[in-house]
Amino acid sequence: MEMEDKTNRFEVLGRYLKQKRKASGLTQWDVARELGYTSPQFISNFERGLCAPSFDTLPKLIGMYKIPKDEIINLLLKQQEEYLRAKLFNEQVYENQA
């Protein structure tokens, strides 16, 4: 169950990052090379919600995609709030976002 929770949490961010990457006109390879990865698989994993970028990588993505600071902070806070509500109060979570 815990793995499923993590995947759901990361999917929202992943869809958002994919949308922003495409809007920036970048390919997964472009982003991977800029971040020093040897494969676009890392970017694909982020975008599919299999994992989230580290706090070292996320600011680089924010800069590359020109994401407004308030926009990403609001997304991350909303995501965390929904996760906590689900865990603490068994409330419905992970509605269609991003």
VENBELPE-V362957 format. One record per run of one state. SS is the DSSP state (alpha for helix, beta for strand, coil for the rest). FROM is the first residue (numbers start at 1). LEN is the number of residues. Records with the same first field share a line. If there is no record, write none. Layout:
SS=FROM-LEN  FROM-LEN
//
This chain:
coil=1-1  24-4  36-5  48-10  66-3  90-9
alpha=2-22  28-8  41-7  58-8  69-21
//
